[in-house]
Amino acid sequence: MNHCVFSSYRQKENFITSSLMSVLGNLSLIQINNFFSLLLEDDDDTIFSIKNQHTHINDDARISFDATITMKYDIFLETKVDRNVDASDQLNNYISRLSEENCSPRKNTNAIIIYLTPDANCPPWFFRIKSGDISMKWISFDMIYKTINTIIDGTQDENQMDILSEREIFLLRQFQMLIQNENLLTSNEMNVLIIPAGTAWNKYIRLDTDGYSAYICQENRWFRDGIEHLAFYKNGAVLQSVPKIIAAMDSVSIEDTEDSFSKFNEHSKIDDVEIARKLFKKIFESEPSDPTDHRRKILILEGKHKCYVQLDGPIINDTKSASGRNTAFVQRQRYTSLEKIIKAKKTSEL
């Protein structure tokens, strides 16, 4: 079981909301902009803006300030952790209160209510709410999960200023883990892990041993629970073979010793000991020798020729950055469903 770092609340809604606010509060301004621009589908990358020596022009009048700090939206968040909740009365009450003069948002911003739920689709009653000047946006936890992947995978413009710190990545991944563990994702069918395969695909082919192969990465690398298949992204496409994951081992010693093999064999789920031994030998020989770093995470996979899921053809990448430039579909890892990957012809369909 994966464990997240957030402390618990008695009320689950408060727990989830507080955790999200904690993560956002530890992101840089650039990443907060990225997060809300993607989540709200707003192409403007200045939702939050800090400008030094800023000249403001209004009705032909020029006003020069030493600096300005602006926010495009007043964002109000209402979170639900149960599915199929009718919150129309509650949201109508919020709209009424926000529209009152003594509770109105700042005049130079747009008020927006985000309704965050674990539902698969926007509730039908949500469209019937008359919100007046208040904008309404339904967001699912799946959308937040996907937004985090997009930010971490760097599908925005490749600007050095956009680089996430290790701490930011850790907190974002922890929030993904939290909403997964709390069963707030509808996409339990997202059981295919897609990884960049600059060298991993060739190694997968070389390691193939009597119907078994492996994917090797750094020790204890985090993948979401419930993944059943692995897909390889290489040269601008998701490749045709999507092998089943037979076993996952978080921390495996790949030293050339009987003890290391014994522990590998115990968890590999390969019935034939000799096949397991041959595969382990290939894994050992494929990894650089380093006495200080000999542990890896290993996924045991179907070999290419016994791989049951074979796509009709490669899935071509058509991912664009916010500015319209071509960009990699995956740089670290992404997830999709087996149903989608079988049908897709381009990555936007995943």
N, C-alpha and C positions, 0 to 999 in steps of 0.2 A: 504494500500500500504506500502511495506517495503521501507525504505529509507537507502541509503548507505552513507558512510562518505567521499567519494572521491569528490574532487572539479571538476568542469566541464571545458572542453576545447571546443573551437569552432569546432575543427575538431575531429570527434568521434574516429578516429583511434588513434590520439595522446592521447585522453582521456583514452582509454582502455589500451594502452601500458604504459602510465605514471602510471596508477593505479596499473598495474601488477608489474612494477618496484618498486613502492613504497612498495608494500606488500613484495616482495622478499628482498628488502633492510632492512626490519625490522625482517626478520627471522634469526635464528641462522644458523651457518655454517652447522651444522648437518642436519637441515631441508631443507636448500638449496640443499645439497647433495641428500636428500631423494626425493625432488621435481623433480630434473633433472634426477636422476637415473630412477624414475618411468616414467617420461614423455618421455625420450629418450629410454626407455627399455634397459638400460645399467646396467648390474649386478654389475659393479664396483662401490663401494660405496665411492670412493675417487676422484670424479670428481673435487672437490675442497679439497685441503689438506693442513694442517698446521702441520709441524713436528718439534719438538725440538730436538737438538743434533742429526742431521740426517747424516748418512753416505751414500754417493752416489757412486755407483759402475758403471763404464763405461769402457768397453774394459779392464777389469782386473785392472783398476786404481781405487783406493779408495780415495775419497775426503770427508773429514769430515767438515760439516758446523755446525755452532751454531744452525741454524734453516733453514727450507725451506718452502716456500709457493708455491704450484704448482696448476695449473689449466689444466685439461685434454683437454678442448675445448676452442677455441674462438667461442663464440656463437653470431650469428647475427640474429636478429628477424625482420621479416617483417609481419605486421598485416593488415588484411583486415576485415572490418565489414559488407561488402556486400557479398551475396552469388553468386556463379557462375562467379567469376571474373577471367579473363584470364590475369595472371600477368607474363606470360612466358618471354616477352620482358624485363620487369623490372628485373626479377631474372637472366636472361642471362647477363644483363648488370652488375649486382652485381658480378656475377661469374667472368666475364671478368676483372672487376676492382680489385677484390680480388686476382686474379691470377697474376696481374702485380707485378713486383719486388718491386716497391716502396709502394705497398699497401698489400703486402703478410702478412698473419698471422705469428705469431711467429713460428719459426721452430720446437720448442719442443712441439707444441700443434696441435690438429686437428681442422680445421675450419669447422663449421657446420652452415648452414643457416636453421633457423626454420621459416616455412611459416605457420602462424596462421590464421585460417579462421573459419567462422560459418557454413561451409558446412558439410553435413552428411557424405560424402565420399571424398577421395582424388581426386582432379580434374584429368581427364585423361591426360591432357597436361603436368602435373607435372612429369610424368614418362618419358616423351620424352626429358627432359632437360639434356644436357650433362654437368655435373658439374665438370668433371676432378677430381682433388684432393680435391675438396670442397664437403663435405657431405651435403646432403639435407634431411630435415625431415618435412613432412606435419603434422601439429597438429591441431586438432579442439578444439573449446572452450568446447565441451563436454568432451574431454580428460582431459583438465585442471580441469574441474568441478569434474570429477571422481578421478583424482589424488589428489585433495584437500581432498575429502572424505576419500581416502585411508590413507593419512597422518594423518588426524584427528582421524580416527577410529583405528589407530594403527595396521595396518595389516603388518607393518614391524616387525622386531625382537623386542621383548619386552625388550628393553634396557632402563635403567633409564635415560641414556643420551638423549634418543629420545623424552622425554616427552615435549609436547608443553606447552608454557605458555598461560595463559588466553588471553593475548594481541595478541599472534600469532594466536590463534584460532579465536579471534574476527576479525582480519584483513583478514584471509583466508575466513571466512564466509561472510564478507562484499564484498569481490571480487566475490564470488559465486553469491551473491545477485545482484551485479552490472551487471554481464554478463547475468543473467536471466532477469533483468529489461530491459536491452538493446536488448532483443530478439536475443541473440547470440547463444543460445542453440538450436540444432535441436531436442533435445530429449524432446519436449513438451509432448510426450506420456509417459514420466517418471512420472506417476501419482500414483505410489504406494510407500508409505512410509514404510520402514522396520525398526522396532525398536527392541532392545534387550528386551526380555520378561521374565526376571528372576522372577518377581512378577506380571508383567503387564497382562500376560495371565490368571493367576488364578483370578486376580481381574476382568478382563473382563468377565469371567464366572460367578463370584459371583454377579456382578452388573446387569447381564441380567434381564431386566424387561419388560415383554410383548413385546419382539422383539427389545428392545433398550438396549444398553450398553454404556460404555464410556472408554476412555483412559485418564488418569490424569497424568500431569507432572508439572514441575515448571512453574510459571507464565511467560508469554511472551517468552517461548522457541521458537526458530526460526525453522520453517519448510519452505521449498520452496513453492512458490505459485503453485496452480494447482493440488495438491494431492487430489485424490478421494477415495483411499482405503488404509487400514492399514494392514500390515502383521507383524506377530510375529515371532521372531527368538529365539528359545529356545533349549537347549540341542543339539547343533550342527545341527540344521535343521530349515528351515522356515516352520511353521506349516500350516496345510491344509486350515483353515478358513481365508479368506481375506475380512473382513467386509468393507462395504462402509462407508465413512465418511459422516454423515448427516449434521453436523454443527461443526464449530470450534470457540471456545471462548478463547481469549488470556488471559483475566484476570477476573476470576470469584471468587466472595466471596462465600465461602462454610460455612458461619456461619448459625446456625440454627435459621434463622429469616425469616419472611414473605417477607421482602424487598429483601433479598438475593435470595430467591426462585423466586420472581417475575422477577428479572433481568435474572436469569437463564432460566426461562420459556420463556421469551421474545425472547431469541436468540437460544434456543435449537432445534427449528424446529420440535418439537414433538407436533402433533395436539391435542392429548388428555391430558388435564391439569392434570388429576389424575395420568396418567402414568408418566408424567414429575415430578410430586410431589414425587411419589414413588422412581423414579430413583435418584432424588436430595437427598432424605433422605438416600438412600443407599450410595451415594457418600460422604455425610457428615459423616456418621457413619464409612466409610472405611478409612477416613483420620485422622491422629493423631491430637489431639486438641492442638492448639498453637495460643494464642490470638495475637501474633506478626507476625504470618505467616499463614494467612487463605485464601490467594488467589492462584488460580491455573489456568493453561491452561487446558481446557477440550475439547476433541474431542468426540462428540456424534456419536456412531457407531450402525450399525445393530447388533442385538443380534445374538449369534451363530446359533440358530435354524432357524433364518430368513435370515442368511447370504447367499446371492445369489452365490458368488464366493467360491466354494469349490474345492480345488486342488485334483488331483487323489491320491496324497500321499505327505508326507513331502519332501521338497527339501533339500537334504543332503549337508552339507558344505564340500567342497573340497578345500578351500582356503589355500594357502601356503604362508609363508613369503619369503623374498628374499633368505634366506638360505635353504629353502625347508621344514621348520618346519610347522606343522599344526598350524593354527591361527584362531581366531574368525572371522566370516564373517562380523559381525557388532558389534561395541561397543557403538556407540552413535545413529547413524541413517544412513540409506542408502536409495537409490531410485532406482526403476526399473519401467518397463512398465507392464501394466496388461497383455498384449500379451505375454511378456517373462515369467512372473511368472506362467501363466497358462500352458505353454509348458515345463518349465524347470524341470529337474530331479536333477540337482546339482547346487550349487551356482555360479559356473564359467559360467553358461549359463544365468545368470541374468545381 
